[in-house]
Amino acid sequence: MMLPIGRKGQALAVGLVLLSVAAVGAALAVPAYLLHKHYDGVIAEKENRIRVYQRNSANRVELQKAIDVVKAREGGRFYLRNTAPNLAGAELTDLVRPLIESNGARLTSIQPATVKEEAGFRLYTLNVGFNASPANLQKTLYALETALPYLFFENLRLQATVPRGFKPAPNQEPEVAVNVEIQAYGIKEAPRAPRSSGPSAAATRP
């Protein structure tokens, strides 16, 4: 036998139904909202990336011209070619020696090149001594200054090889003793990727 439901009971029942409907709606709407928000972010990111690609594509001609200019400059020719320190030091020696001897100077001493790290490069220094007349000294220094790769002078010292007041014979010039540190820059070797160590091939005994 069913008992009659009062107004308060009816209102409570209606409230429970509405609450249930709201809970079901929230359970469906919240995930949909979050999924929609996620895809909105993904779409915005993709659109921004497309705009960047479009700008790069529009500037492709200018970018290619800039790349060609950099390649044309051949920046590597200003540095020693060898990356191994011993080979680069020998390269510097082989560069400096003929520049001195082919311009009328007499090489008196040359020490092995030293190397140190500087600003991401390697700086090679060659301590050299030679004698030359003033005219040949000018030619030699000019040849060294205009060589490729670039060479730099440090601690240049000049000393007369004749006593004070010496008068040379006609058409003869007294020599000057020169000692100088000649420097050049070299590029470091690119770091090698570490090798992956596989399982040991040696069998272990129990």
C-alpha positions, 0 to 999 in steps of 0.5 A, a space after each residue: 500500500 503506497 503512502 501519499 507523499 507530501 509537498 516536502 517529500 515531492 520537493 526533496 525528490 525533485 531536488 535529488 533528481 535535479 542534483 543527480 542530473 547536475 552531477 551527470 552533466 558535470 561528469 560529462 562537461 568537465 572532461 569535455 571542457 578540459 579536452 577542448 582546452 587542451 586541443 585549443 592549446 595544441 592548435 594555438 601552438 601549431 598555428 604559431 609554429 606555422 606562422 614562424 615557418 611562413 616568416 622564415 619561408 618569406 625571408 628564405 632568399 635573404 637568409 640564403 644570401 647571408 649564408 652565402 656571404 658567410 661561406 664566401 668569407 671562408 672563416 676557416 682560412 684565418 686559423 691553422 688547419 690542423 686541430 691536433 696540437 702537435 700538428 698545428 704547432 708543426 704547421 705554424 713552424 712550416 708557415 713561419 720558416 719560409 716567410 722569414 728565409 725567403 725575404 732576406 732574413 737569416 733564421 738564428 733560432 726557432 723553438 717548438 710551438 707552445 699552446 694554451 686555451 684562449 676564448 674557446 680556441 687554441 693559441 699557438 706561440 712560436 719563439 723565433 730569432 732572426 737577423 736582417 737588414 732594415 730593408 729585409 726586416 720590413 719585408 719579412 714583417 710585412 710578409 708575416 703580417 699579411 700571411 694566412 692564417 693570421 699571424 700576430 706579434 708579441 714581445 718584438 725585440 730589436 737589437 743592433 748587431 754592430 757597436 755604437 758609431 759603426 759605419 758600414 761600407 758603402 751599399 751595405 746595411 748593418 743587420 738587426 737581431 730580432 726576437 719575436 713571439 709569433 702567434 696563430 689561432 687554431 680550432 679545437 677538435 669537436 667533442 666526440 660522442 661517448 661510445 655506448 658500452 655494451 655487455 662485457 664479452 668476457 664470460 664470468 666463472 661461478 
